[in-house]
């Protein structure tokens, strides 16, 4: 299975997933750590130079909260996606998803499609899920397509 062939059904939407390789994961974690450290480094630098006053303190705290929050979100998002994909690859079972009941819906300013999927396979209890996506994304998947299902929590990954 190639990284550009993975589709993840998450939060009611189809999204193509690009699994990060080791170098991209490392870069993502390093970038997150740098973002986490920018605020404290700025405040320490200002304290050393003697420019530590109330407006500087407020600005430094704001930078810590905003940029540090983005850094933390980057780290958590990367780790969560890797764990989810790894868990599906290790414990997932092959199954088939069949598109049932496609209907047009509004996706903001665009028109898309909402589909009900019936997912079943050997060792996988059958269940249904509803997802939204662009017409082209759903058409590329077809009327039925392979998925990998984690029977323990019902998470699944569309394989193309």
N, C-alpha and C positions, 0 to 999 in steps of 0.2 A: 504494500500500500504506500503510495507516494504522498508526501505532504500536500501537494496541490490537488489531491483527489479526496480530501476529507471535507465533509460537510457536517456541521454540528447543529443539531436541533436544540435550541436553548431559548428559554423564556418566550416561547411562542413564535420564534422567528428562525428561519433558515439562515445560516451564515457560513460562508466558506472559511475554513480555518487553515492558516498556514502555521504548521507546527514549527516552532523555532528549533534550529539546530543548536549544538553546544556553544558555538561562537556567538550566535544571536542571543541566546539565553544569558551568557556571561555579560555581553554588552548591555542587555536590558537590566540585569541586576546591578552592574557597575553604575549605569546611568541613574538608577533609583537611589543608590547609596549617595552618589554625588548630590542629587537633589535634596536628600535628607540632610546633608552636611552643610549646604550653602548658607542657610540661616545662622546656625551656631558659629560657623567660621567668620561670617560677616560681623556678628556681635562681638566675638573675641577680638577681631582686628580693630574694631572701633574702640573697644575698651583699652587696648594696648596703646593706640594713638591718642587717647584722651578725648575723643569726640563722642563720648557716651553720655547723651542727654535724653530727656524724655521723648522728643520726637524720634530720635534714633532708636530708642528702646521700642517704641510702638511700631516703627517700620520693621525692625528686626524680628519682632514677634509675629507681625503679619507675614513676613517672608518665611519664617519657620512654619507657620500654619499652612500657607498656600503652597509654596514650593515643596516643603517637606511632605505635605499631604499628597501631592502629585507623585513624589518619589515613592512613598509608601504604597500608593495605589498601583504604580508600575510594578513594583516587586511582588505584591500580592496577586495581581492579575496574571503575571507570568507564571508564578508558582502554581496557582489554581488551575490554569489551563493545562499545564504540563501534567499535573497530577490526574486531572480528569481524563486526558487522552491516554496516559499510561495505564490508568485503571481499566479503561475500556479495552485497550490492546491486550492487557494481561488476562482479564477476567470476562471480557465480553464474549457473547455467543453470536454466531451468525443468525440473522433472521431476515425477513422480507417485510418491507413497508409497502402497502398498497394505498394509492390515492383514492379516496372516496369523497364525494360531495364537494367538488371544487366550486367556489363562488367568488365573484369579483368583490373587492373591498377597497376602501380608500386607505392609502398609506401616506398620509400627509397630503402633499400636493400631487402625488402620483396615484395611479390606480394599480392595484396588485391583485393577488388572489389569496384566498384563505382556503386551506384544504384540511380535511380530516384524514388522518393516516391510521390504518389498521395495521398494527405491527404484531407479527407472530413468527414463530419458528420452533425448531426442536429444542426443548428445554427452556423455552421462553413463554411464560403465560401471555396470551393475546391481550393487547390493550390498545386503546385509541388515544391519539394526540391531535391537537389542532394547531396548525402553524400558518403564519403569513409570510409572504415573500413576493418578490417581483415575478411577473409572468414568465420571464425568461429563465429565472432560477428554477421555478417549478417545472417548466417544459423540459429543461435539460435533464431533470431527474427522471421524467417519464411516469407512466402509470404505476409501475412497481419498480422498486430498486432495493439493492442490498443495504442492510444496516448491521451494525454491531451493537448488541444490547447488553447492558450490565444488569442481570436479573435481580441483583440485590437492591437496586434503587431505581430501576427503570430508565436510567440515563442511556441515551443511544447516540450513535454517530453514524451519519450517512456516509457510505463509502462509494466513491465514484472513481 
